[in-house]
Amino acid sequence: MTEGPQRVDDRRPTAEEMLERVRRKAGSGARGRLRVYLGMAPGVGKTYAMLMEGQRRKERGTDVVVGYVETYGRPLTEQAIGDLEIIPRRKIEYKGVTLQEMDTEAVIRRKPQVALVDELAHTNAPGSRHEKRWQDVHELLDQGITVVSTVNIQHLESLADIVQTITGAPVRERVPDWVVDQADEIELADMSPHALRQRIRHGNVYPKERVEQALHSFFREGNLNALRELALRRVATKVEEDLEEYMRQQQIEAAWPAGERVMACVDARPDAQRVLRRAWRMANRLQADLLAVFVETPGWANASPEDRRALEENLRFAEDLGAQIIRATGSDVASELVRVAREKNAGRIVIGHPRRRGLSLLLRGSTAAKLLRLATDVDVQVVAAGKDT
């Protein structure tokens, strides 16, 4: 029996393919899309999933390149690269050592439809085009290149300190939450803690000499359960936001209550960032807006340059968390905070523990104590010094 002529491709195009077709016609003004594979920990398969996504798109006729991928010598990850085109890395000399980073300019010159870029939170070598890889990614997006990337939950700025509390390991590389929040797609690269520990035990994640140390430190089962819950919650929040956006676009009526606002009190102290993280997590759970408020009193005119720099750093940190920055003035900090809370309809105020001790605190009273007395219609939470739960 002779078969009739077959169609080259009679299937319906996917959403990604339709977007890519539009982008080809739209020219340089069209921005690329960002897809992020989020994992609870190293070894769950984020990079592998990214590469397989690249392979699937290439098979559909999409122009895909590897901008940067880190295999860590894992055989399955290396095999997943297959015949994908790899953009050569840029070599940077630093203190007598040759470091390799993604060559962002080369990727832009190549103009692929899709670039695979691993490790969104990575800090580039000094002398690179940008300080952080997520900044490189945003430049690619601005050039109309769609990017598929990866990140672990512990690298999100708002969760860095709680992850350190859970695991005991400091998180040095971080990415602002808004970078992930603004991704067009977030997909969870998931694996049970037991399965991940088995992968590590079999030598599929780290060399054999590092296995026991990994299993008894960061990769304890309790740690992984907590990290997995954080990752699941983050993806669930994104799904809810996407659903709400879709319902708004489609004018589907739903009884959504107006979001409550959470207000964080910011000053020049290092503990202000702990207060901001706590307030962000509270706002995230409540699906609420976050306000970051600094009250300038007359005495601030005599503040030292160090304190002024510290304050601006804390306010920039608040912006990275997506907070609205409010600068207020007043002679009494507590009274001004209450005024702003009522004006902005904030139902909760988060403030740091008093810094003064002894006689000074007894005579003058703390801002937190005054706030508790004045804010009879607002919930007040005082964050203990040195703790974040």
C-alpha positions in Angstrom: 0.0 0.0 0.0 1.4 3.3 -1.1 1.3 6.1 1.5 0.0 9.5 0.4 2.1 12.7 0.8 2.6 13.7 4.4 2.4 17.2 5.8 5.6 18.7 7.0 3.9 19.7 10.3 0.1 19.5 10.7 0.0 20.0 14.4 -1.2 23.2 16.1 1.6 25.5 17.1 2.3 25.9 20.8 2.0 29.2 22.7 5.8 29.6 22.7 6.0 29.1 18.9 3.2 31.6 18.3 5.1 34.2 20.4 8.3 33.5 18.6 6.5 34.0 15.2 5.1 37.3 16.4 8.5 38.3 17.7 10.1 37.6 14.3 7.6 39.9 12.6 7.6 42.5 15.3 11.3 43.4 15.0 13.6 44.8 17.7 10.8 46.3 19.8 9.5 43.0 21.0 10.8 41.9 24.4 11.8 38.3 25.1 10.0 36.1 27.6 11.7 34.6 30.8 11.0 31.1 31.9 12.6 30.0 35.2 13.1 26.5 36.6 12.9 26.8 40.4 14.3 24.2 42.7 14.5 23.5 46.4 18.3 22.7 46.3 21.2 21.8 44.0 20.8 18.4 42.3 17.0 18.3 41.7 17.4 18.6 37.9 16.9 22.3 37.1 19.7 22.4 34.5 18.7 19.1 33.0 15.1 20.4 32.7 16.3 23.6 31.1 18.4 21.7 28.5 15.6 19.3 27.7 13.3 22.3 27.2 15.9 23.7 24.8 16.1 20.4 22.9 12.3 20.3 22.6 12.2 23.8 21.2 15.0 23.0 18.7 13.1 20.0 17.5 10.1 22.3 16.8 12.3 24.5 14.6 13.2 27.2 17.2 16.7 28.8 17.0 18.2 27.8 20.4 21.7 28.4 21.8 23.4 27.7 25.1 24.4 31.0 26.6 25.8 29.4 29.7 25.4 26.1 31.4 27.1 24.6 34.4 27.2 20.8 34.2 29.4 20.2 37.3 30.6 17.1 35.6 27.2 15.3 35.8 27.0 12.8 32.9 23.2 13.2 32.4 23.5 16.9 32.3 26.4 16.8 29.8 24.5 14.4 27.6 21.4 16.7 27.6 23.4 19.4 25.9 23.6 17.1 22.8 23.9 19.1 19.6 22.7 22.4 21.0 24.9 25.3 19.8 27.1 26.6 22.6 28.2 30.3 22.6 31.9 30.3 23.7 32.4 31.8 27.1 34.2 35.1 27.7 37.5 34.7 29.5 38.4 37.2 32.2 41.8 37.5 34.0 41.4 38.3 37.7 44.3 38.2 40.2 46.3 35.8 38.0 43.3 33.4 37.5 41.4 32.9 34.2 37.6 33.0 34.9 34.9 32.2 32.4 31.6 33.9 32.2 28.7 34.1 29.7 29.6 36.3 26.7 26.5 38.5 26.7 27.7 40.6 23.7 28.3 37.4 21.7 24.8 36.1 22.4 23.3 39.4 21.4 25.3 39.4 18.1 24.2 35.8 17.4 20.5 36.9 17.9 18.9 33.5 18.7 15.3 33.1 19.4 16.0 31.4 22.7 19.1 31.4 25.0 19.6 28.9 27.8 21.3 30.6 30.7 22.0 28.7 33.9 22.2 30.0 37.5 20.3 33.2 37.5 21.7 34.3 40.9 25.4 33.9 39.9 27.8 36.8 40.6 30.0 37.6 37.6 33.7 38.0 37.8 35.0 41.5 38.3 35.4 43.3 35.0 32.3 41.6 33.5 29.6 43.6 31.6 27.3 43.3 34.6 27.8 42.4 38.2 25.1 39.7 38.3 23.9 37.2 35.7 20.3 38.2 36.1 21.3 41.6 34.7 22.8 39.9 31.7 19.5 38.0 31.3 17.5 41.2 31.4 19.7 42.7 28.6 19.0 39.6 26.5 15.3 40.0 27.1 15.5 43.7 26.1 17.0 42.5 22.8 14.0 40.3 22.1 15.7 37.1 23.1 13.6 34.6 25.1 15.6 33.2 28.0 15.2 29.9 29.9 17.0 30.0 33.2 17.4 28.3 36.6 17.5 29.3 40.3 17.3 27.7 43.7 14.8 28.9 46.3 17.6 29.8 48.8 18.9 32.5 46.5 15.8 34.7 46.6 16.7 37.8 48.6 13.7 37.7 50.9 14.4 34.1 52.0 18.2 34.2 52.3 18.3 34.6 56.1 15.5 32.2 56.9 17.3 29.6 54.7 20.5 30.3 56.7 18.5 29.7 59.9 17.2 26.4 58.6 20.4 25.0 57.1 23.1 26.8 59.0 24.8 27.7 55.7 25.2 31.4 54.6 23.6 32.3 51.3 26.2 34.5 49.4 24.7 34.7 46.0 21.2 36.3 45.8 18.7 37.6 43.3 16.1 40.2 44.0 12.6 38.7 44.3 11.1 40.9 41.6 13.4 39.3 39.0 11.7 36.0 39.6 8.3 37.4 40.3 8.3 39.2 36.9 9.2 36.0 35.0 6.6 35.0 32.4 6.7 31.4 33.5 8.0 29.6 36.7 8.2 25.8 36.7 9.1 23.8 39.8 11.9 21.3 39.3 10.7 19.0 42.0 12.0 15.9 43.7 11.3 14.3 47.1 14.0 14.9 49.8 14.5 11.1 50.0 15.0 10.8 46.3 17.5 13.7 46.2 19.5 12.2 49.1 19.6 8.9 47.1 20.9 10.8 44.1 23.6 12.3 46.2 24.4 9.0 47.9 24.9 7.4 44.4 27.3 10.1 43.4 25.0 11.7 40.8 25.4 15.2 42.4 28.7 15.5 44.1 32.0 13.6 43.9 32.2 10.6 46.3 34.5 12.4 48.7 31.9 15.1 49.3 28.8 12.8 49.6 28.9 12.2 53.4 29.5 15.8 54.3 26.7 17.0 52.0 24.2 14.4 53.5 25.0 15.4 57.0 25.0 19.2 56.5 22.9 21.1 54.0 21.1 18.1 52.6 19.7 16.7 55.8 16.1 15.5 55.2 14.6 18.1 57.6 16.4 20.9 55.7 15.2 19.6 52.4 11.6 19.3 53.6 11.6 23.0 54.7 13.2 24.2 51.5 10.8 22.2 49.4 7.9 23.8 51.2 9.3 27.2 50.5 9.7 26.4 46.8 6.1 24.9 46.6 4.7 28.0 48.2 6.5 30.3 45.9 5.2 28.5 42.8 1.7 28.3 44.2 1.7 32.1 44.8 2.8 32.6 41.1 0.0 30.4 39.9 -2.6 32.3 42.0 -1.3 35.6 40.6 -1.5 34.4 37.0 -5.0 33.1 37.6 -6.1 36.4 39.0 -4.5 38.3 36.1 -6.3 36.0 33.6 -9.6 36.5 35.3 -9.1 40.3 35.3 -8.2 40.3 31.6 -11.3 38.1 30.8 -13.5 40.3 33.0 -14.5 37.3 35.1 -16.0 38.5 38.3 -14.8 37.1 41.5 -15.2 38.1 45.1 -11.6 39.1 45.9 -11.2 41.2 49.1 -9.0 44.3 48.9 -5.4 43.4 49.8 -4.2 44.4 53.3 -1.0 46.4 53.5 2.0 45.5 55.7 4.3 48.3 56.9 8.0 47.8 57.8 9.8 50.4 59.9 13.2 51.1 58.3 16.2 53.0 59.8 20.0 52.8 59.5 20.5 49.7 61.6 21.6 46.4 60.1 18.6 44.8 61.7 16.4 46.8 59.4 16.9 44.2 56.6 15.8 41.4 59.0 12.6 43.4 59.7 12.1 43.9 56.0 12.4 40.2 55.3 9.9 39.3 58.1 7.5 41.9 56.7 7.9 40.7 53.2 7.1 37.1 54.2 4.0 38.3 56.1 2.8 40.4 53.1 3.4 37.5 50.8 1.3 35.1 52.9 -1.5 37.7 53.1 -1.2 38.6 49.4 -0.7 42.2 50.6 1.3 45.2 49.5 4.5 46.0 51.4 5.4 49.5 52.6 8.8 50.5 53.9 8.7 53.6 56.0 11.6 55.8 57.3 10.8 58.6 59.7 13.2 61.5 59.6 13.4 63.3 62.9 15.1 66.7 63.6 18.1 64.8 64.9 18.7 63.1 61.6 20.3 66.3 60.3 23.3 65.4 62.4 23.5 61.8 61.2 26.9 60.5 60.2 27.8 59.7 56.6 28.0 56.0 57.6 24.5 56.1 58.9 23.2 57.8 55.8 24.8 55.3 53.6 23.4 52.5 55.7 19.9 53.9 55.5 20.1 54.2 51.7 21.3 50.6 51.4 18.4 49.4 53.5 15.9 51.4 51.4 17.5 49.9 48.2 17.1 46.5 49.8 13.4 47.3 50.4 13.0 48.2 46.8 14.5 44.9 45.7 11.8 43.2 47.7 9.2 45.2 45.8 8.3 47.5 48.7 6.8 51.0 48.2 9.3 53.5 49.9 7.8 56.2 52.1 9.9 58.9 53.7 8.1 60.8 56.4 9.1 63.6 58.8 8.1 64.2 62.4 9.4 64.8 65.9 8.1 61.5 67.2 8.8 58.4 65.3 6.0 56.3 66.8 3.3 58.9 66.2 4.4 59.4 62.7 4.4 55.6 62.0 0.8 55.4 63.2 -0.2 58.3 61.1 1.3 56.8 58.0 -0.3 53.4 58.8 -3.7 54.9 59.0 -3.3 57.1 56.0 -2.0 54.1 53.8 -4.5 51.6 55.3 -1.8 49.3 56.7 -3.2 46.7 59.0 0.1 45.5 60.3 3.3 47.2 61.4 6.6 45.3 61.7 9.4 47.0 63.8 12.8 46.0 65.1 13.6 45.4 68.8 14.7 48.5 70.8 18.4 49.2 70.4 18.7 51.0 73.7 19.2 49.3 77.0 19.1 50.1 80.7 18.5 53.6 82.0 18.1 55.2 78.6 15.3 52.9 77.7 13.6 53.3 81.1 13.7 57.1 80.9 12.8 57.7 77.3 10.9 54.5 76.4 11.3 52.7 73.1 9.6 53.5 69.8 8.2 49.9 69.7 6.6 50.4 73.2 5.1 53.7 72.1 3.9 52.2 68.9 2.1 49.4 70.9 0.4 52.1 73.0 -0.7 54.3 70.1 -1.6 51.8 67.4 -4.7 50.4 69.1 -6.3 49.7 65.7 -3.2 48.2 64.0 -1.4 45.0 64.7 2.2 45.5 65.7 4.9 42.9 65.5 8.4 43.4 67.1 11.2 41.4 65.6 13.6 40.1 68.1 17.3 41.1 67.6 19.3 38.4 65.9 16.4 36.1 65.2 14.2 35.5 62.1 11.7 32.8 62.1 
